[in-house]
Amino acid sequence: MNERSVKYSTFVIEKNYNASPERVFSSWSDPSAKAQWFPKADEFDFRVGGREINRGGNGTQLIYTEQGAFFDGHDTPEQREHGTKFMLDKLGLELQNE
């Protein structure tokens, strides 16, 4: 009998982009725009309901929180966090190119 395991984890990533909140939101919520920096954009359901805080000045602060359950060692929280940071860096590059 194989042993089963699960590891629960939460991580938070904070990014500051030199782009308006509208551009960041559009780059994340529009499937064709998201496909430019995230290869599986059509597999995600991005819904309005988050919040925006604007304290003046230019740019956007994105605070991304993910909670997960990682089963049987097929993925780890560390791998997931690393991959998410990589994708958010790609978002930053895409915003610079617009």
C-alpha positions in Angstrom: 0.0 0.0 0.0 1.4 3.4 -0.9 1.5 6.1 1.7 -0.4 9.2 1.0 0.6 12.7 2.1 -0.6 16.2 2.0 1.1 19.5 2.8 -0.9 22.7 3.4 0.8 26.0 2.7 0.1 29.7 2.2 2.4 32.2 0.5 2.1 35.9 -0.2 4.0 37.7 -3.0 4.1 41.5 -3.2 5.0 43.2 -6.5 5.2 46.8 -7.5 4.6 47.6 -11.2 5.2 50.9 -12.9 1.8 50.7 -14.5 -1.7 51.8 -13.6 -4.0 49.5 -11.7 -6.2 49.4 -14.9 -3.3 48.1 -17.0 -2.3 45.5 -14.4 -5.9 44.3 -14.0 -6.4 44.1 -17.8 -3.1 42.2 -18.2 -4.4 39.6 -15.7 -8.1 39.5 -16.5 -8.1 39.6 -20.3 -7.3 36.1 -21.6 -5.5 37.3 -24.7 -3.4 39.8 -22.7 -2.7 37.2 -20.0 -1.5 34.7 -22.7 1.4 37.1 -23.4 2.9 36.4 -20.0 1.1 33.3 -18.7 1.0 30.4 -21.1 -2.2 28.8 -19.7 -4.3 32.0 -19.3 -7.4 30.3 -20.7 -7.5 27.8 -17.8 -8.1 30.5 -15.1 -11.2 32.1 -13.9 -10.4 35.7 -12.9 -13.3 37.4 -11.3 -13.9 41.0 -10.3 -14.2 41.2 -6.5 -10.7 42.0 -5.3 -9.9 45.4 -4.1 -7.7 48.3 -5.2 -5.9 50.6 -2.9 -4.4 53.8 -4.4 -2.3 55.9 -2.1 -1.2 58.3 -4.8 1.8 58.4 -7.2 2.3 56.1 -10.2 2.2 52.4 -10.3 0.4 49.5 -8.8 1.1 47.3 -5.8 -0.1 43.7 -6.3 -0.5 41.5 -3.3 -1.0 37.9 -4.4 -2.0 35.3 -1.8 -2.3 31.6 -2.6 -3.4 28.8 -0.3 -2.9 25.2 -1.4 -2.9 21.5 -0.6 0.0 19.6 -2.1 -0.6 15.9 -2.4 1.8 13.0 -2.4 4.9 15.2 -3.1 3.9 15.8 -6.8 4.2 19.5 -6.2 5.6 21.4 -3.3 4.7 24.9 -1.9 8.3 26.0 -2.6 8.0 24.9 -6.3 4.6 26.6 -6.6 5.8 29.9 -5.0 8.9 29.9 -7.2 6.8 29.4 -10.4 4.4 32.1 -9.3 7.2 34.6 -8.7 8.5 33.7 -12.1 5.2 34.4 -13.8 4.6 37.7 -11.9 8.1 38.8 -13.1 7.0 38.0 -16.6 3.9 40.1 -16.1 6.2 43.0 -15.1 8.2 42.6 -18.3 5.0 42.5 -20.3 3.8 45.7 -18.7 7.1 47.4 -19.5 6.7 46.4 -23.2 3.2 48.0 -23.6 
